[in-house]
Amino acid sequence: MSVRIPVAMLVAGLLLTACEGILGGIYDEADSAPVPTASGVIYVDATSWTDWYYIDLSALADSATRQQAMAQVQMPWPIPLTRSDSVSGLSGIYTYWFDVWGKGLSVNEFRSFTPTAQQAAPQQWSFAVHRNNVRTNGGAVSETALTSMEQLDMTRDELQTLEYTEDEWTETSVWADQSQMLNSLIGSQGIAVNSVLSSWLKVDLPPIPPAFTLNSRVFILRLNDGSFGALQLENYMSPSGTKCWLTIHYKYPL
């Protein structure tokens, strides 16, 4: 005897499979934070949809503040999701429909806006990560052709002549609300992110499950005080295979 499964159930099952792949650790048990064995490496559990994590390179470079800076790396700063009509401006959650089953994430349509409070941040920070999104604190980023920190040998004059990209506003990149995902509707935080540095981890959908692409080139971060640092994403998975568990090599100052 054959059993017919409703189409809606099949679609729901496929979407849930897609969610597991794109969310990484949401449906899996989180890993414990690895302990760095040397300076120049940080591990960030960036699996959460609803949190930013902040890294302060100047504090990491100072032996007196490094331990506190390492603790801050794992401290979540929640994305405001609660409606706040008393707050003016562009801060909020932008809900878009994405053509998940057709041409992909690049095809989308605006559906609604929920105003919220602005994103909170510590007093001092250099860059912040949210899953595959990265933003800077008034800085700018340049991608090099280098594939290891050992190859990095640039003078300050050479660093200054590189082409840098500042953060740009987005309403579709920082996915924060998956409550309507089964309808291909995603709520994203309206915020400025750095497209160049965010390119170190690309997520494509379709296919299902989504495809993750690692760009392990060395990136140069020009901080808002004019100093320079180097960043490289070595890995984006935890030991158990959870996505968006970031192993980041850094060098500061250059």
Phi and psi restraints in degrees (value plus and minus 20) as a CYANA .aco file:
   2 SER   PHI    -109.4   -69.4
   2 SER   PSI     127.0   167.0
   3 VAL   PHI    -137.2   -97.2
   3 VAL   PSI     105.1   145.1
   4 ARG   PHI    -111.3   -71.3
   4 ARG   PSI     105.9   145.9
   5 ILE   PHI    -115.1   -75.1
   5 ILE   PSI     106.0   146.0
   6 PRO   PHI     -75.2   -35.2
   6 PRO   PSI     122.4   162.4
   7 VAL   PHI     -77.6   -37.6
   7 VAL   PSI     -59.3   -19.3
   8 ALA   PHI     -79.6   -39.6
   8 ALA   PSI     -57.5   -17.5
   9 MET   PHI     -88.8   -48.8
   9 MET   PSI     -58.4   -18.4
  10 LEU   PHI     -83.1   -43.1
  10 LEU   PSI     -65.4   -25.4
  11 VAL   PHI     -82.3   -42.3
  11 VAL   PSI     -63.7   -23.7
  12 ALA   PHI     -80.5   -40.5
  12 ALA   PSI     -62.0   -22.0
  13 GLY   PHI     -83.3   -43.3
  13 GLY   PSI     -61.3   -21.3
  14 LEU   PHI     -85.2   -45.2
  14 LEU   PSI     -60.4   -20.4
  15 LEU   PHI     -85.3   -45.3
  15 LEU   PSI     -59.5   -19.5
  16 LEU   PHI     -84.7   -44.7
  16 LEU   PSI     -58.0   -18.0
  17 THR   PHI     -80.5   -40.5
  17 THR   PSI     -62.3   -22.3
  18 ALA   PHI     -83.4   -43.4
  18 ALA   PSI     -59.6   -19.6
  19 CYS   PHI     -82.1   -42.1
  19 CYS   PSI     -62.9   -22.9
  20 GLU   PHI     -80.0   -40.0
  20 GLU   PSI     -60.9   -20.9
  21 GLY   PHI     -90.3   -50.3
  21 GLY   PSI     -59.2   -19.2
  22 ILE   PHI    -104.5   -64.5
  22 ILE   PSI     -44.1    -4.1
  23 LEU   PHI    -107.1   -67.1
  23 LEU   PSI     -39.7     0.3
  24 GLY   PHI      52.7    92.7
  24 GLY   PSI    -117.6   -77.6
  25 GLY   PHI    -109.7   -69.7
  25 GLY   PSI     -18.4    21.6
  26 ILE   PHI     -80.4   -40.4
  26 ILE   PSI     -62.4   -22.4
  27 TYR   PHI    -119.0   -79.0
  27 TYR   PSI     -20.3    19.7
  28 ASP   PHI    -133.5   -93.5
  28 ASP   PSI     139.1   179.1
  29 GLU   PHI     -90.8   -50.8
  29 GLU   PSI     117.3   157.3
  30 ALA   PHI     -90.9   -50.9
  30 ALA   PSI     127.1   167.1
  31 ASP   PHI    -103.8   -63.8
  31 ASP   PSI     136.5   176.5
  32 SER   PHI     -95.4   -55.4
  32 SER   PSI     131.0   171.0
  33 ALA   PHI     -89.0   -49.0
  33 ALA   PSI     106.2   146.2
  34 PRO   PHI     -83.2   -43.2
  34 PRO   PSI     133.4   173.4
  35 VAL   PHI    -116.2   -76.2
  35 VAL   PSI     100.4   140.4
  36 PRO   PHI     -79.5   -39.5
  36 PRO   PSI     115.5   155.5
  37 THR   PHI    -113.4   -73.4
  37 THR   PSI     -29.2    10.8
  38 ALA   PHI    -177.2  -137.2
  38 ALA   PSI     135.7   175.7
  39 SER   PHI     -86.6   -46.6
  39 SER   PSI     133.3   173.3
  40 GLY   PHI      78.8   118.8
  40 GLY   PSI     -19.9    20.1
  41 VAL   PHI    -154.4  -114.4
  41 VAL   PSI     112.7   152.7
  42 ILE   PHI    -150.6  -110.6
  42 ILE   PSI     129.0   169.0
  43 TYR   PHI    -135.7   -95.7
  43 TYR   PSI     110.1   150.1
  44 VAL   PHI    -146.3  -106.3
  44 VAL   PSI     100.5   140.5
  45 ASP   PHI    -101.4   -61.4
  45 ASP   PSI      68.8   108.8
  46 ALA   PHI    -121.9   -81.9
  46 ALA   PSI      10.5    50.5
  47 THR   PHI     -96.4   -56.4
  47 THR   PSI     -40.0     0.0
  48 SER   PHI     -90.6   -50.6
  48 SER   PSI     117.6   157.6
  49 TRP   PHI     -94.8   -54.8
  49 TRP   PSI     -43.1    -3.1
  50 THR   PHI    -132.3   -92.3
  50 THR   PSI      -4.6    35.4
  51 ASP   PHI    -158.1  -118.1
  51 ASP   PSI     127.1   167.1
  52 TRP   PHI    -124.1   -84.1
  52 TRP   PSI     133.0   173.0
  53 TYR   PHI    -148.6  -108.6
  53 TYR   PSI     113.1   153.1
  54 TYR   PHI    -130.3   -90.3
  54 TYR   PSI     118.9   158.9
  55 ILE   PHI    -142.5  -102.5
  55 ILE   PSI     109.0   149.0
  56 ASP   PHI    -131.2   -91.2
  56 ASP   PSI      82.5   122.5
  57 LEU   PHI     -86.1   -46.1
  57 LEU   PSI     -57.4   -17.4
  58 SER   PHI     -85.2   -45.2
  58 SER   PSI     -58.4   -18.4
  59 ALA   PHI     -89.6   -49.6
  59 ALA   PSI     -56.6   -16.6
  60 LEU   PHI     -85.5   -45.5
  60 LEU   PSI     -51.8   -11.8
  61 ALA   PHI     -97.8   -57.8
  61 ALA   PSI     -36.3     3.7
  62 ASP   PHI    -118.0   -78.0
  62 ASP   PSI      99.8   139.8
  63 SER   PHI     -80.6   -40.6
  63 SER   PSI     -46.2    -6.2
  64 ALA   PHI     -94.8   -54.8
  64 ALA   PSI     -44.6    -4.6
  65 THR   PHI    -137.2   -97.2
  65 THR   PSI     -19.6    20.4
  66 ARG   PHI     -82.7   -42.7
  66 ARG   PSI     -62.6   -22.6
  67 GLN   PHI     -82.3   -42.3
  67 GLN   PSI     -62.0   -22.0
  68 GLN   PHI     -86.2   -46.2
  68 GLN   PSI     -58.8   -18.8
  69 ALA   PHI     -85.7   -45.7
  69 ALA   PSI     -57.1   -17.1
  70 MET   PHI     -86.4   -46.4
  70 MET   PSI     -56.4   -16.4
  71 ALA   PHI     -86.4   -46.4
  71 ALA   PSI     -56.4   -16.4
  72 GLN   PHI     -85.6   -45.6
  72 GLN   PSI     -49.8    -9.8
  73 VAL   PHI     -76.4   -36.4
  73 VAL   PSI     -54.1   -14.1
  74 GLN   PHI    -116.9   -76.9
  74 GLN   PSI     -11.5    28.5
  75 MET   PHI    -111.7   -71.7
  75 MET   PSI      95.7   135.7
  76 PRO   PHI     -94.8   -54.8
  76 PRO   PSI     120.7   160.7
  77 TRP   PHI    -137.8   -97.8
  77 TRP   PSI      82.2   122.2
  78 PRO   PHI     -81.5   -41.5
  78 PRO   PSI     123.9   163.9
  79 ILE   PHI     -96.5   -56.5
  79 ILE   PSI     106.7   146.7
  80 PRO   PHI     -83.0   -43.0
  80 PRO   PSI     103.5   143.5
  81 LEU   PHI    -136.8   -96.8
  81 LEU   PSI     -35.9     4.1
  82 THR   PHI    -100.6   -60.6
  82 THR   PSI     113.8   153.8
  83 ARG   PHI     -79.3   -39.3
  83 ARG   PSI     115.6   155.6
  84 SER   PHI    -161.9  -121.9
  84 SER   PSI      73.6   113.6
  85 ASP   PHI     -92.1   -52.1
  85 ASP   PSI     -33.3     6.7
  86 SER   PHI     -99.9   -59.9
  86 SER   PSI     -31.4     8.6
  87 VAL   PHI    -114.2   -74.2
  87 VAL   PSI     105.7   145.7
  88 SER   PHI    -117.2   -77.2
  88 SER   PSI     142.0   182.0
  89 GLY   PHI      90.5   130.5
  89 GLY   PSI    -182.8  -142.8
  90 LEU   PHI    -115.9   -75.9
  90 LEU   PSI     -25.3    14.7
  91 SER   PHI     -85.5   -45.5
  91 SER   PSI     109.2   149.2
  92 GLY   PHI     143.1   183.1
  92 GLY   PSI    -191.4  -151.4
  93 ILE   PHI    -126.6   -86.6
  93 ILE   PSI     103.6   143.6
  94 TYR   PHI    -125.1   -85.1
  94 TYR   PSI      97.8   137.8
  95 THR   PHI    -115.5   -75.5
  95 THR   PSI     104.1   144.1
  96 TYR   PHI    -143.1  -103.1
  96 TYR   PSI     130.0   170.0
  97 TRP   PHI    -110.5   -70.5
  97 TRP   PSI     111.9   151.9
  98 PHE   PHI    -133.6   -93.6
  98 PHE   PSI     119.9   159.9
  99 ASP   PHI    -101.6   -61.6
  99 ASP   PSI      45.7    85.7
 100 VAL   PHI     -79.5   -39.5
 100 VAL   PSI     -58.4   -18.4
 101 TRP   PHI    -114.1   -74.1
 101 TRP   PSI     -17.4    22.6
 102 GLY   PHI    -140.5  -100.5
 102 GLY   PSI    -126.1   -86.1
 103 LYS   PHI    -106.1   -66.1
 103 LYS   PSI     -26.1    13.9
 104 GLY   PHI      85.1   125.1
 104 GLY   PSI    -190.6  -150.6
 105 LEU   PHI     -87.1   -47.1
 105 LEU   PSI     -43.2    -3.2
 106 SER   PHI     -89.0   -49.0
 106 SER   PSI     -37.4     2.6
 107 VAL   PHI    -121.8   -81.8
 107 VAL   PSI      93.4   133.4
 108 ASN   PHI    -172.2  -132.2
 108 ASN   PSI     142.6   182.6
 109 GLU   PHI    -158.8  -118.8
 109 GLU   PSI     115.5   155.5
 110 PHE   PHI     -87.1   -47.1
 110 PHE   PSI     119.4   159.4
 111 ARG   PHI    -141.1  -101.1
 111 ARG   PSI     -65.7   -25.7
 112 SER   PHI    -180.6  -140.6
 112 SER   PSI     145.1   185.1
 113 PHE   PHI    -154.1  -114.1
 113 PHE   PSI     112.7   152.7
 114 THR   PHI    -138.7   -98.7
 114 THR   PSI      91.3   131.3
 115 PRO   PHI     -87.4   -47.4
 115 PRO   PSI     119.4   159.4
 116 THR   PHI    -158.5  -118.5
 116 THR   PSI     154.6   194.6
 117 ALA   PHI     -86.3   -46.3
 117 ALA   PSI     142.6   182.6
 118 GLN   PHI     -93.9   -53.9
 118 GLN   PSI     138.9   178.9
 119 GLN   PHI     -87.3   -47.3
 119 GLN   PSI     108.4   148.4
 120 ALA   PHI    -100.2   -60.2
 120 ALA   PSI     135.7   175.7
 121 ALA   PHI    -174.9  -134.9
 121 ALA   PSI     134.3   174.3
 122 PRO   PHI     -89.3   -49.3
 122 PRO   PSI     148.5   188.5
 123 GLN   PHI     -84.6   -44.6
 123 GLN   PSI     -61.7   -21.7
 124 GLN   PHI    -139.9   -99.9
 124 GLN   PSI     106.0   146.0
 125 TRP   PHI    -182.5  -142.5
 125 TRP   PSI     135.2   175.2
 126 SER   PHI    -125.1   -85.1
 126 SER   PSI     -66.9   -26.9
 127 PHE   PHI    -170.7  -130.7
 127 PHE   PSI     142.1   182.1
 128 ALA   PHI    -154.9  -114.9
 128 ALA   PSI     130.0   170.0
 129 VAL   PHI    -145.6  -105.6
 129 VAL   PSI     124.8   164.8
 130 HIS   PHI    -162.0  -122.0
 130 HIS   PSI      82.4   122.4
 131 ARG   PHI      32.6    72.6
 131 ARG   PSI    -135.9   -95.9
 132 ASN   PHI    -116.5   -76.5
 132 ASN   PSI      -7.7    32.3
 133 ASN   PHI    -121.9   -81.9
 133 ASN   PSI     122.5   162.5
 134 VAL   PHI    -156.4  -116.4
 134 VAL   PSI     119.4   159.4
 135 ARG   PHI    -154.6  -114.6
 135 ARG   PSI     141.6   181.6
 136 THR   PHI    -136.1   -96.1
 136 THR   PSI     145.2   185.2
 137 ASN   PHI    -115.2   -75.2
 137 ASN   PSI      52.3    92.3
 138 GLY   PHI      53.0    93.0
 138 GLY   PSI       0.7    40.7
 139 GLY   PHI    -121.0   -81.0
 139 GLY   PSI    -184.7  -144.7
 140 ALA   PHI    -173.4  -133.4
 140 ALA   PSI     137.5   177.5
 141 VAL   PHI    -152.7  -112.7
 141 VAL   PSI     124.1   164.1
 142 SER   PHI    -148.7  -108.7
 142 SER   PSI     115.9   155.9
 143 GLU   PHI    -113.0   -73.0
 143 GLU   PSI     110.6   150.6
 144 THR   PHI    -120.2   -80.2
 144 THR   PSI     156.5   196.5
 145 ALA   PHI    -112.8   -72.8
 145 ALA   PSI     -18.4    21.6
 146 LEU   PHI     -95.2   -55.2
 146 LEU   PSI     127.1   167.1
 147 THR   PHI    -138.1   -98.1
 147 THR   PSI     -13.7    26.3
 148 SER   PHI    -175.5  -135.5
 148 SER   PSI     133.1   173.1
 149 MET   PHI     -85.4   -45.4
 149 MET   PSI     -49.0    -9.0
 150 GLU   PHI     -83.4   -43.4
 150 GLU   PSI     -44.5    -4.5
 151 GLN   PHI    -100.9   -60.9
 151 GLN   PSI     -29.2    10.8
 152 LEU   PHI     -97.5   -57.5
 152 LEU   PSI      94.8   134.8
 153 ASP   PHI    -171.2  -131.2
 153 ASP   PSI      53.0    93.0
 154 MET   PHI    -138.4   -98.4
 154 MET   PSI     120.3   160.3
 155 THR   PHI     -98.0   -58.0
 155 THR   PSI     147.3   187.3
 156 ARG   PHI     -82.4   -42.4
 156 ARG   PSI     -57.9   -17.9
 157 ASP   PHI     -82.1   -42.1
 157 ASP   PSI     -60.2   -20.2
 158 GLU   PHI     -87.2   -47.2
 158 GLU   PSI     -58.8   -18.8
 159 LEU   PHI     -83.1   -43.1
 159 LEU   PSI     -58.1   -18.1
 160 GLN   PHI     -90.1   -50.1
 160 GLN   PSI     -44.2    -4.2
 161 THR   PHI    -107.4   -67.4
 161 THR   PSI     -24.8    15.2
 162 LEU   PHI     -88.1   -48.1
 162 LEU   PSI     139.0   179.0
 163 GLU   PHI    -108.9   -68.9
 163 GLU   PSI     100.5   140.5
 164 TYR   PHI    -132.2   -92.2
 164 TYR   PSI     128.2   168.2
 165 THR   PHI    -139.1   -99.1
 165 THR   PSI     107.6   147.6
 166 GLU   PHI    -105.2   -65.2
 166 GLU   PSI     150.2   190.2
 167 ASP   PHI     -86.4   -46.4
 167 ASP   PSI     128.4   168.4
 168 GLU   PHI    -151.7  -111.7
 168 GLU   PSI     127.4   167.4
 169 TRP   PHI     -84.2   -44.2
 169 TRP   PSI     118.6   158.6
 170 THR   PHI    -161.4  -121.4
 170 THR   PSI     126.5   166.5
 171 GLU   PHI    -139.2   -99.2
 171 GLU   PSI     -15.4    24.6
 172 THR   PHI    -150.4  -110.4
 172 THR   PSI     -24.0    16.0
 173 SER   PHI    -114.9   -74.9
 173 SER   PSI     -59.6   -19.6
 174 VAL   PHI    -111.8   -71.8
 174 VAL   PSI      63.5   103.5
 175 TRP   PHI     -87.5   -47.5
 175 TRP   PSI     104.9   144.9
 176 ALA   PHI    -147.7  -107.7
 176 ALA   PSI     -42.0    -2.0
 177 ASP   PHI    -150.1  -110.1
 177 ASP   PSI      90.9   130.9
 178 GLN   PHI    -123.5   -83.5
 178 GLN   PSI      -5.2    34.8
 179 SER   PHI     -83.7   -43.7
 179 SER   PSI     -43.5    -3.5
 180 GLN   PHI    -134.2   -94.2
 180 GLN   PSI       4.5    44.5
 181 MET   PHI     -80.7   -40.7
 181 MET   PSI     -53.7   -13.7
 182 LEU   PHI     -83.3   -43.3
 182 LEU   PSI     -37.7     2.3
 183 ASN   PHI    -121.2   -81.2
 183 ASN   PSI      -4.4    35.6
 184 SER   PHI      41.8    81.8
 184 SER   PSI       6.0    46.0
 185 LEU   PHI    -128.3   -88.3
 185 LEU   PSI     106.0   146.0
 186 ILE   PHI    -146.2  -106.2
 186 ILE   PSI     113.7   153.7
 187 GLY   PHI    -113.0   -73.0
 187 GLY   PSI     101.4   141.4
 188 SER   PHI    -134.3   -94.3
 188 SER   PSI     126.0   166.0
 189 GLN   PHI     -95.1   -55.1
 189 GLN   PSI     111.6   151.6
 190 GLY   PHI     -99.3   -59.3
 190 GLY   PSI      94.7   134.7
 191 ILE   PHI    -185.3  -145.3
 191 ILE   PSI     139.9   179.9
 192 ALA   PHI    -107.8   -67.8
 192 ALA   PSI     110.4   150.4
 193 VAL   PHI    -148.1  -108.1
 193 VAL   PSI     144.7   184.7
 194 ASN   PHI    -119.8   -79.8
 194 ASN   PSI      90.1   130.1
 195 SER   PHI     -85.3   -45.3
 195 SER   PSI     -52.1   -12.1
 196 VAL   PHI     -90.7   -50.7
 196 VAL   PSI     -70.6   -30.6
 197 LEU   PHI     -89.6   -49.6
 197 LEU   PSI     -52.6   -12.6
 198 SER   PHI     -86.5   -46.5
 198 SER   PSI     -37.6     2.4
 199 SER   PHI     -92.5   -52.5
 199 SER   PSI     -24.5    15.5
 200 TRP   PHI     -90.8   -50.8
 200 TRP   PSI     -33.5     6.5
 201 LEU   PHI    -163.6  -123.6
 201 LEU   PSI      88.7   128.7
 202 LYS   PHI    -125.0   -85.0
 202 LYS   PSI     117.4   157.4
 203 VAL   PHI    -138.9   -98.9
 203 VAL   PSI     103.5   143.5
 204 ASP   PHI    -131.8   -91.8
 204 ASP   PSI     113.5   153.5
 205 LEU   PHI    -167.8  -127.8
 205 LEU   PSI      99.8   139.8
 206 PRO   PHI     -85.6   -45.6
 206 PRO   PSI     146.9   186.9
 207 PRO   PHI     -98.4   -58.4
 207 PRO   PSI     154.0   194.0
 208 ILE   PHI    -142.7  -102.7
 208 ILE   PSI     102.0   142.0
 209 PRO   PHI     -86.7   -46.7
 209 PRO   PSI     140.1   180.1
 210 PRO   PHI     -84.5   -44.5
 210 PRO   PSI     136.8   176.8
 211 ALA   PHI    -120.1   -80.1
 211 ALA   PSI     109.4   149.4
 212 PHE   PHI    -121.4   -81.4
 212 PHE   PSI     112.9   152.9
 213 THR   PHI    -143.2  -103.2
 213 THR   PSI     101.8   141.8
 214 LEU   PHI    -112.5   -72.5
 214 LEU   PSI     108.9   148.9
 215 ASN   PHI    -129.3   -89.3
 215 ASN   PSI      83.3   123.3
 216 SER   PHI    -115.9   -75.9
 216 SER   PSI       2.4    42.4
 217 ARG   PHI     -90.6   -50.6
 217 ARG   PSI     141.5   181.5
 218 VAL   PHI    -103.8   -63.8
 218 VAL   PSI     110.8   150.8
 219 PHE   PHI    -130.0   -90.0
 219 PHE   PSI     122.3   162.3
 220 ILE   PHI    -122.1   -82.1
 220 ILE   PSI     104.3   144.3
 221 LEU   PHI    -123.7   -83.7
 221 LEU   PSI      99.7   139.7
 222 ARG   PHI    -113.6   -73.6
 222 ARG   PSI      92.6   132.6
 223 LEU   PHI     -97.1   -57.1
 223 LEU   PSI     146.0   186.0
 224 ASN   PHI     -89.9   -49.9
 224 ASN   PSI     -30.6     9.4
 225 ASP   PHI    -115.8   -75.8
 225 ASP   PSI     -15.5    24.5
 226 GLY   PHI      71.7   111.7
 226 GLY   PSI     -26.2    13.8
 227 SER   PHI    -100.0   -60.0
 227 SER   PSI     148.5   188.5
 228 PHE   PHI    -147.3  -107.3
 228 PHE   PSI     125.8   165.8
 229 GLY   PHI    -157.9  -117.9
 229 GLY   PSI     142.0   182.0
 230 ALA   PHI    -137.7   -97.7
 230 ALA   PSI     119.9   159.9
 231 LEU   PHI    -152.8  -112.8
 231 LEU   PSI     124.1   164.1
 232 GLN   PHI    -167.8  -127.8
 232 GLN   PSI     107.0   147.0
 233 LEU   PHI    -107.5   -67.5
 233 LEU   PSI      91.8   131.8
 234 GLU   PHI    -106.0   -66.0
 234 GLU   PSI     -55.9   -15.9
 235 ASN   PHI    -173.7  -133.7
 235 ASN   PSI     131.6   171.6
 236 TYR   PHI    -144.7  -104.7
 236 TYR   PSI      -4.9    35.1
 237 MET   PHI    -148.5  -108.5
 237 MET   PSI     126.1   166.1
 238 SER   PHI     -96.8   -56.8
 238 SER   PSI     152.3   192.3
 239 PRO   PHI     -77.3   -37.3
 239 PRO   PSI     -47.6    -7.6
 240 SER   PHI    -111.2   -71.2
 240 SER   PSI     -20.4    19.6
 241 GLY   PHI      76.9   116.9
 241 GLY   PSI     -10.0    30.0
 242 THR   PHI     -92.2   -52.2
 242 THR   PSI     108.2   148.2
 243 LYS   PHI     -93.8   -53.8
 243 LYS   PSI     136.4   176.4
 244 CYS   PHI      47.6    87.6
 244 CYS   PSI       6.6    46.6
 245 TRP   PHI    -118.6   -78.6
 245 TRP   PSI      82.3   122.3
 246 LEU   PHI    -114.2   -74.2
 246 LEU   PSI     111.2   151.2
 247 THR   PHI    -128.0   -88.0
 247 THR   PSI      91.2   131.2
 248 ILE   PHI    -135.5   -95.5
 248 ILE   PSI     105.1   145.1
 249 HIS   PHI    -110.3   -70.3
 249 HIS   PSI     119.7   159.7
 250 TYR   PHI    -159.3  -119.3
 250 TYR   PSI     136.1   176.1
 251 LYS   PHI    -163.1  -123.1
 251 LYS   PSI     102.6   142.6
 252 TYR   PHI    -177.1  -137.1
 252 TYR   PSI     117.4   157.4
 253 PRO   PHI    -104.4   -64.4
 253 PRO   PSI     143.1   183.1
